[in-house]
Amino acid sequence: MFGNYLIGLREGLEASLVVCILIAYLVKTGRRDRLTPVWAGIAAAVVLSMAFGAILQFGSSQLTFEAQEALGGSLSIIAVGLVTWMVFWMRRTARHLKAELHGKLDAALAMGTFALVATAFLAVGREGLETALFIWTAVQATGDGWDPLTGAILGLLTSVVLGWLFYRGALKINLAKFFTWTGAMLVVVAAGVLAYGVHDLQEAGWLGGMNDLAFDISSVVPKDSWYGTLLKGVFNFQPDPTILQLTAWAVYLVPTLMFFLSGSGGTAPKPTSPVPVEAEAAS
């Protein structure tokens, strides 16, 4: 459940910060009359994201076993790619997000109501679709009934509460450190989702090596034990991975995590002092 809680928290908080910045800018500039189109765009983005998740869940259930595995494996790999891009993008641009959104909002205000709705919809919708896809693939990977989905929902609810506290100025946090460490943890979760995706593609017959196990420690870490369930819920760990699964996991995790934590790839320098969120949202 913890891994899915982290996904919901991290992804939801990004969307919450976007909403805070948009709303705070209109309030501070005396344009409260333009809040309705923005909220309409946000609501439409939330509905689209929920509909996308429902389509993934109920649409896939109508497919054959092989088609379900092929779809799940393919979407898992796509989700890992999107999340990897997202964590690097957010770390690089987090400190400039407010100015970027303000510029888009000013342009939308000049163009009219529809442009405001579209701006809010696109700003939140991108985060929502990524969140729906990654949560769905993570839930499929853990496959423990409602527990993974419950963890994701709790993470999203927590992000909404934190977003409200940020907006009200009741909470301060160092955003750079928050996105760095949660991003690193999300890379670990993504590695497990990637291994799960490879396993699905092997079961679908798209990849070989289904019977070539790298190791099998099921007798030491039973899948139905509390610690086996914990490792699976947090890291998508399985005690009997194939060689291809383990190779994909290691090839993705090690260089991605090293590159991310090294601050390479155009990452902005870390701030020397915490960044008050309310200053980011309301100034």
C-alpha positions in Angstrom: 0.0 0.0 0.0 2.9 2.4 0.8 4.2 2.4 -2.8 0.8 3.4 -4.1 0.3 5.9 -1.3 3.6 7.5 -2.4 2.4 7.6 -6.0 -0.9 9.3 -5.1 0.8 11.7 -2.7 3.6 12.8 -5.1 1.4 13.0 -8.3 -1.5 14.6 -6.4 0.7 17.2 -4.8 2.0 18.3 -8.1 -1.6 18.9 -9.3 -2.4 20.6 -6.0 0.5 23.0 -6.4 -0.6 23.8 -9.9 -4.2 24.6 -8.7 -2.8 26.7 -5.8 -0.7 28.8 -8.1 -3.5 29.4 -10.6 -6.1 30.3 -7.9 -3.7 32.4 -5.8 -2.7 34.4 -8.9 -6.2 35.3 -9.8 -7.1 36.2 -6.2 -3.9 38.3 -5.7 -4.5 40.2 -9.0 -8.1 41.0 -8.1 -9.7 38.7 -10.7 -11.9 36.5 -8.6 -14.6 36.8 -11.3 -12.4 34.6 -13.5 -12.2 31.8 -10.9 -15.2 29.9 -12.3 -13.7 29.1 -15.7 -10.5 27.9 -14.0 -12.5 25.7 -11.6 -14.5 24.4 -14.6 -11.2 23.4 -16.3 -9.9 21.7 -13.2 -13.1 19.8 -12.7 -13.1 18.6 -16.3 -9.5 17.4 -16.0 -10.4 15.4 -12.8 -13.4 13.8 -14.5 -11.3 12.9 -17.6 -8.6 11.4 -15.4 -11.1 9.3 -13.5 -12.8 8.2 -16.7 -9.4 7.2 -18.1 -8.7 5.1 -15.1 -12.2 3.5 -15.3 -11.7 2.7 -19.0 -8.3 1.1 -18.2 -9.8 -1.0 -15.4 -13.1 -2.1 -16.9 -12.0 -2.2 -20.6 -9.1 -4.5 -19.9 -11.3 -6.9 -18.0 -13.2 -7.7 -21.3 -10.0 -8.9 -23.0 -8.6 -12.4 -23.3 -5.8 -13.3 -20.8 -3.1 -12.9 -23.4 -4.5 -9.5 -24.5 -4.8 -8.4 -20.9 -1.2 -9.3 -20.2 0.0 -7.6 -23.4 -2.0 -4.4 -22.6 -0.8 -4.4 -19.0 2.8 -4.9 -19.9 2.8 -2.3 -22.6 1.0 0.3 -20.4 3.4 -0.4 -17.6 6.4 0.4 -19.7 4.7 3.6 -21.0 3.9 4.6 -17.5 7.5 4.1 -16.3 8.6 6.3 -19.2 6.2 9.0 -18.4 6.9 9.0 -14.7 10.7 9.0 -15.3 10.3 12.1 -17.6 8.0 13.7 -15.0 10.4 13.4 -12.0 13.3 14.8 -13.9 11.2 17.6 -15.4 9.7 18.5 -12.0 13.1 18.6 -10.4 14.5 20.8 -13.1 11.6 23.2 -13.4 9.9 23.3 -10.0 11.4 26.7 -9.1 10.1 28.2 -12.3 6.7 26.6 -12.4 5.0 29.6 -10.9 6.3 32.0 -13.5 5.5 29.6 -16.3 1.9 29.2 -15.1 1.5 32.9 -14.6 2.5 33.6 -18.1 0.0 31.1 -19.5 -2.7 32.5 -17.3 -2.1 36.1 -18.4 -2.3 35.0 -22.1 -5.5 33.0 -21.4 -7.1 36.0 -19.6 -6.4 38.2 -22.6 -8.0 35.6 -24.9 -11.3 35.0 -23.0 -13.2 32.4 -21.0 -12.6 29.3 -23.2 -8.8 29.9 -23.0 -9.0 30.0 -19.2 -10.9 26.7 -19.1 -8.4 25.2 -21.5 -5.4 26.4 -19.6 -6.6 25.0 -16.3 -7.7 21.8 -18.0 -4.4 21.2 -19.7 -2.3 22.2 -16.6 -4.1 19.7 -14.3 -5.2 17.2 -17.0 -1.6 16.2 -17.8 -0.9 15.4 -14.2 -4.2 13.6 -13.8 -3.7 11.3 -16.8 -0.2 10.4 -15.8 -1.4 9.7 -12.2 -4.3 7.5 -13.5 -2.0 5.5 -15.7 0.7 5.0 -13.2 -1.7 4.1 -10.3 -3.5 1.6 -12.6 -0.2 -0.1 -13.6 1.0 -0.1 -10.0 -2.2 -1.6 -8.7 -2.0 -4.3 -11.4 1.5 -5.0 -10.3 0.7 -5.5 -6.7 -2.6 -7.2 -7.3 -3.7 -7.3 -3.6 -7.4 -6.5 -4.0 -8.4 -3.0 -2.8 -5.3 -2.3 -0.7 -3.2 -0.8 -3.5 -6.1 1.4 -4.7 -6.9 2.4 -1.1 -3.3 3.5 -0.6 -3.4 5.6 -3.8 -6.7 7.2 -2.8 -5.3 8.1 0.6 -2.2 9.6 -1.0 -4.4 11.7 -3.3 -6.5 12.9 -0.3 -3.4 13.8 1.6 -2.1 15.8 -1.3 -5.4 17.7 -1.4 -5.2 18.6 2.3 -1.5 19.6 1.9 -2.4 21.7 -1.1 -5.1 23.6 0.9 -2.6 24.1 3.8 0.0 25.4 1.3 -2.6 27.9 -0.1 -3.6 29.1 3.4 0.0 29.6 4.3 -0.3 27.1 7.2 2.5 24.9 6.0 6.0 25.5 4.8 8.2 22.9 3.0 11.4 22.8 1.1 10.0 21.9 -2.3 13.4 21.1 -3.9 14.1 18.5 -1.2 10.6 17.1 -1.2 10.6 16.5 -5.0 14.1 15.1 -4.9 13.5 12.5 -2.3 10.0 11.5 -3.3 11.2 11.4 -6.9 14.0 9.0 -5.9 11.5 6.8 -4.1 9.2 6.9 -7.2 12.1 5.7 -9.4 12.4 2.7 -7.1 8.7 2.0 -7.4 8.8 2.5 -11.2 11.6 -0.1 -11.4 9.3 -2.6 -9.9 6.5 -1.6 -12.3 8.9 -2.1 -15.2 9.8 -5.6 -14.0 6.1 -6.3 -13.7 5.5 -5.1 -17.2 8.3 -7.3 -18.5 6.6 -10.3 -16.7 3.3 -9.5 -18.3 4.8 -9.3 -21.8 6.5 -12.7 -21.1 3.1 -14.2 -20.1 1.6 -12.7 -23.2 4.2 -14.5 -25.4 5.7 -11.2 -26.6 9.0 -11.9 -24.8 10.8 -15.2 -24.1 12.5 -16.5 -21.1 9.4 -17.1 -19.0 10.8 -20.2 -17.3 14.4 -18.8 -16.9 14.3 -17.8 -13.3 17.1 -15.6 -11.9 16.5 -17.0 -8.4 13.7 -18.4 -6.3 13.6 -17.5 -2.6 9.9 -18.2 -2.2 10.7 -20.5 0.7 12.5 -17.7 2.5 10.1 -14.9 1.5 6.7 -16.5 0.9 4.4 -14.3 -1.3 1.6 -14.6 1.2 3.7 -13.7 4.3 3.4 -10.3 5.9 6.9 -9.3 5.0 6.5 -10.7 1.4 3.3 -8.6 1.1 5.1 -5.6 2.5 8.0 -5.9 0.1 5.6 -6.4 -2.8 3.5 -3.4 -1.8 6.4 -1.0 -1.3 8.9 -2.2 -4.0 6.9 -4.5 -6.2 9.3 -7.2 -5.1 8.8 -10.8 -6.1 10.8 -13.7 -4.8 11.0 -15.6 -8.2 11.8 -13.1 -11.0 13.0 -14.2 -14.4 16.4 -13.3 -15.6 14.9 -10.8 -18.1 12.8 -9.1 -15.3 15.8 -8.8 -13.0 17.9 -7.4 -15.9 15.3 -4.8 -16.8 14.9 -3.8 -13.2 18.7 -3.3 -12.6 19.4 -1.7 -16.0 16.7 0.9 -15.3 17.1 1.5 -11.6 20.8 1.8 -11.1 21.7 4.4 -13.8 18.4 6.3 -13.5 18.7 6.7 -9.7 22.4 7.7 -9.9 21.7 10.2 -12.6 18.7 11.7 -10.7 20.5 12.0 -7.4 23.6 13.4 -9.0 21.7 16.5 -10.1 22.8 16.0 -13.7 20.7 16.7 -16.8 20.3 20.5 -16.4 19.0 20.3 -12.8 18.8 23.7 -11.1 21.1 24.2 -8.1 19.6 23.3 -4.8 18.4 26.3 -2.7 20.3 27.0 0.4 17.2 27.6 2.5 13.6 26.2 2.5 11.2 27.6 0.0 8.0 28.7 1.7 5.2 27.2 -0.3 2.8 30.0 0.4 5.3 32.4 -1.1 5.4 30.3 -4.2 1.7 30.1 -4.5 0.6 33.5 -3.4 3.3 35.9 -4.4 
